[in-house]
Amino acid sequence: LREGDHWHFVREFVDGTPLRDRIAEAPVPVRPMIAIARSLFSALVASHEAGIFHRGVRPGNILVTPHGATLVDGGWAVARPVAAADGDVDTALYLSPEQAGLLDSDVAEPSDLS
């Protein structure tokens, strides 16, 4: 959002629980997990159709809601070698091989599905 010479970053508030926390509590039953997966894949398809890659799909960036899930914190992770992941082990664990610098390949849609 731009206001004169100033830019403001605005995000929608999503009332949910990170999937990482939900998994730590107990295994997620099949039906809720299917709803979460459907929501996640719908979000990825929509963003990929717009030419946007999340590059940080991991349980900490998926908020479980009463209606499925919402993918958050997208577009901020950059493709760089694991050693340069700023000490964020959670991010490094979910990098695709091309993001980690292990493959000489561009980051594209499949990178979000690693």
One Martini backbone bead per residue (centre of mass of N, CA, C, O) as a GRO file, in nm:
protein
  114
    1LEU     BB    1   0.096   0.037   0.025
    2ARG     BB    2   0.053   0.370  -0.088
    3GLU     BB    3   0.162   0.687   0.079
    4GLY     BB    4   0.298   0.864  -0.114
    5ASP     BB    5   0.634   0.807  -0.006
    6HIS     BB    6   0.492   0.561   0.139
    7TRP     BB    7   0.525   0.230   0.251
    8HIS     BB    8   0.295  -0.044   0.322
    9PHE     BB    9   0.264  -0.336   0.509
   10VAL     BB   10  -0.010  -0.563   0.446
   11ARG     BB   11  -0.187  -0.801   0.651
   12GLU     BB   12  -0.369  -1.059   0.715
   13PHE     BB   13  -0.549  -1.194   0.965
   14VAL     BB   14  -0.481  -1.524   1.102
   15ASP     BB   15  -0.673  -1.760   1.276
   16GLY     BB   16  -0.423  -1.986   1.387
   17THR     BB   17  -0.234  -2.290   1.374
   18PRO     BB   18   0.050  -2.420   1.348
   19LEU     BB   19   0.131  -2.717   1.218
   20ARG     BB   20   0.373  -2.769   1.396
   21ASP     BB   21   0.204  -2.764   1.664
   22ARG     BB   22  -0.007  -2.976   1.591
   23ILE     BB   23   0.195  -3.213   1.549
   24ALA     BB   24   0.320  -3.202   1.842
   25GLU     BB   25   0.062  -3.293   1.993
   26ALA     BB   26  -0.057  -3.469   1.740
   27PRO     BB   27  -0.190  -3.649   1.526
   28VAL     BB   28  -0.346  -3.597   1.227
   29PRO     BB   29  -0.622  -3.659   1.102
   30VAL     BB   30  -0.722  -3.735   0.794
   31ARG     BB   31  -0.947  -3.529   0.726
   32PRO     BB   32  -0.797  -3.269   0.818
   33MET     BB   33  -0.548  -3.320   0.634
   34ILE     BB   34  -0.700  -3.297   0.367
   35ALA     BB   35  -0.792  -3.002   0.409
   36ILE     BB   36  -0.510  -2.887   0.430
   37ALA     BB   37  -0.400  -2.985   0.155
   38ARG     BB   38  -0.609  -2.845  -0.023
   39SER     BB   39  -0.545  -2.557   0.067
   40LEU     BB   40  -0.246  -2.560  -0.008
   41PHE     BB   41  -0.275  -2.631  -0.313
   42SER     BB   42  -0.453  -2.390  -0.387
   43ALA     BB   43  -0.246  -2.173  -0.311
   44LEU     BB   44  -0.021  -2.269  -0.505
   45VAL     BB   45  -0.172  -2.250  -0.769
   46ALA     BB   46  -0.243  -1.949  -0.754
   47SER     BB   47   0.050  -1.844  -0.730
   48HIS     BB   48   0.168  -1.979  -0.985
   49GLU     BB   49  -0.030  -1.839  -1.188
   50ALA     BB   50   0.108  -1.552  -1.086
   51GLY     BB   51   0.433  -1.613  -1.053
   52ILE     BB   52   0.448  -1.730  -0.754
   53PHE     BB   53   0.686  -1.827  -0.507
   54HIS     BB   54   0.730  -1.923  -0.189
   55ARG     BB   55   1.003  -2.084  -0.065
   56GLY     BB   56   0.849  -2.181   0.246
   57VAL     BB   57   0.734  -2.467   0.272
   58ARG     BB   58   0.609  -2.528   0.602
   59PRO     BB   59   0.467  -2.590   0.903
   60GLY     BB   60   0.517  -2.284   1.006
   61ASN     BB   61   0.349  -2.171   0.722
   62ILE     BB   62   0.090  -2.327   0.840
   63LEU     BB   63  -0.244  -2.245   0.906
   64VAL     BB   64  -0.479  -2.372   1.111
   65THR     BB   65  -0.822  -2.392   1.042
   66PRO     BB   66  -1.159  -2.456   1.037
   67HIS     BB   67  -1.126  -2.470   0.691
   68GLY     BB   68  -0.805  -2.565   0.714
   69ALA     BB   69  -0.575  -2.356   0.544
   70THR     BB   70  -0.290  -2.121   0.558
   71LEU     BB   71  -0.059  -1.960   0.366
   72VAL     BB   72   0.239  -1.813   0.487
   73ASP     BB   73   0.515  -1.624   0.437
   74GLY     BB   74   0.553  -1.533   0.138
   75GLY     BB   75   0.841  -1.449  -0.065
   76TRP     BB   76   1.099  -1.417   0.143
   77ALA     BB   77   1.247  -1.643   0.049
   78VAL     BB   78   1.560  -1.733  -0.073
   79ALA     BB   79   1.777  -1.850  -0.307
   80ARG     BB   80   2.013  -2.037  -0.117
   81PRO     BB   81   2.240  -2.159   0.054
   82VAL     BB   82   2.233  -2.322   0.347
   83ALA     BB   83   2.477  -2.166   0.482
   84ALA     BB   84   2.285  -1.887   0.420
   85ALA     BB   85   2.019  -1.930   0.630
   86ASP     BB   86   2.057  -1.765   0.903
   87GLY     BB   87   2.012  -2.019   1.108
   88ASP     BB   88   1.751  -2.147   0.971
   89VAL     BB   89   1.671  -2.466   1.007
   90ASP     BB   90   1.379  -2.488   0.911
   91THR     BB   91   1.437  -2.387   0.627
   92ALA     BB   92   1.663  -2.589   0.544
   93LEU     BB   93   1.481  -2.852   0.563
   94TYR     BB   94   1.278  -2.725   0.309
   95LEU     BB   95   1.466  -2.722   0.084
   96SER     BB   96   1.535  -2.739  -0.223
   97PRO     BB   97   1.792  -2.827  -0.419
   98GLU     BB   98   1.796  -2.553  -0.581
   99GLN     BB   99   1.797  -2.369  -0.327
  100ALA     BB  100   2.064  -2.512  -0.201
  101GLY     BB  101   2.267  -2.559  -0.462
  102LEU     BB  102   2.257  -2.874  -0.575
  103LEU     BB  103   2.125  -2.747  -0.834
  104ASP     BB  104   2.134  -2.643  -1.177
  105SER     BB  105   1.844  -2.467  -1.114
  106ASP     BB  106   1.558  -2.328  -1.127
  107VAL     BB  107   1.316  -2.176  -0.956
  108ALA     BB  108   1.000  -2.344  -0.915
  109GLU     BB  109   0.716  -2.503  -0.855
  110PRO     BB  110   0.856  -2.768  -0.739
  111SER     BB  111   0.990  -2.624  -0.490
  112ASP     BB  112   0.707  -2.621  -0.322
  113LEU     BB  113   0.710  -2.970  -0.320
  114SER     BB  114   0.960  -3.085  -0.136
   0.00000   0.00000   0.00000
